[in-house]
Amino acid sequence: MCPELYDPRMGYDPTRKLTDGDVLDLKPEGWWGDAGKLFREFPFDSYQAGVDFAVRVAALAEALGHHPDISIHYRKVKVNYFTHDAGGVTQRDIDSAQAVNALWAEVSGAGVTGA
C-alpha cells in the first residue's frame, strides 16, 4: 500500500506489512504468497481427516489470537493468512504459518496423502 494512500481511519498499518520479497524469503516450507496473502494446501486421505485438521488449526488460531481463513475442499484443507489491519502479510502471519507446519508434522501420519 502506498504511504500517500494511507488513511488512518481505515485501521491499516503499512509499516507492519512485509514486502513481497520478505514474504518469499521468510515463508515456511510448503507455503506460497499470492496477492498479499500467505497460504498452503494440506492433502488428506479422507474428508473427515481434513475436517479434523481444520478444527485443530482453529484451536491453534484461538490460542495464538491470530485467525486464518480455512477452507475445506473434499480431501484438501487450505489455510490462508492475511493481517487485515496491516493490509497484507506480517511477521505474525509467518509465525502462525510456522505453528501450523508444526501441527501438520504432528498429524502427518494420520490420514495424510503426502507432505
N, C-alpha and C positions, 0 to 999 in steps of 0.2 A: 504494500500500500504506500503510495506516495505521501511524504510528510505534509505536502501542501494540501492534500485532500483529507487530512486527518481532522475529524470533528470530535472533540472530547465528549460531546453529548451522546455519541454512538457507543461509547464504552470501549472502543478499540485501543489497544496499546501497541503501536507498531514497533516500539523499542524491544518488546519481548519476542516478536516474531522472528524465526530463523530464516536465513536466506535459503534459496533452493539448493545452493552449493553446500551449505551447512547441513541441510537435511540429508543430502546424498552422502555426505561424509559420516554423519552420526547415526543414520538409521540402523536399527538392529538387523541381524541376519534374517532374510526372508521377507522383509518389509519393503514397500515401494512408496514413492512420493508421486502425487499427481494432482495438479490443480490446487496446490496448497494444503493437501491432506496427506496423511500417513496411513497406509492400510496394508493388510495382509489377509490372505485367504487360507483357511485351515481345512484340509480334506478329512473325511471320516468314512468309515465303512457302512454306517447306518445313520438315518435321520436322528434317532434318539441319542446316539453318541455326540452328534453335533449340538443338539439342544442341551445336553448335559454340560458340554464345554462352554456354551454360551452363558449358561447360568453361573458357572464358576468365574467366567470373565466379568459378569455383572457383579458378583460378590467382591471380586478383587477391585473393581472400579469403586464400589462403595467404600471399601477400606482405604483406598488411595484418595478418595474425594475428587476423582477425575474420570469422567464418564465418556466412553466412546460410543459411536453408533455401531450397533451389532446387527448384522443381517444373517438370517438362516436361509439357505437355498438348498433344499433337499439334503445332500450329504456334504455341504460346504458351509463354513461359517466365515463371514467377512467381518473383520474388526477395523474400524476407521476412526483415527484420532484427528482432531482439529480443535484448537483452542479458540472458541468464538470471540472472547473478549480481546484477543490479540490479533484476530483476523488471519490466522494461519497456524503453522506448526511451531510449537515452542519446545523448550527443553523438557517441560513437563510431559509432553506427548511422547518424546523419545524415551524418557524414563518409564512411562506407563507401558509402552510397547515392549521394552525390555522385560518388564514384570510379566506381561502376557507370554512372552517367549519362555520365561522360567516356568510358568504354569503349563505351557504346551509340552515342555520337557518332562514334566511330572506325569502327564496323561498320554504321552505319545505311544505307549504300548497298548492302550485300551481302545480298540475300535478305530484305529487310525490307519489310513491307506498309505501314508508316507509323510516324511518331514520335509 
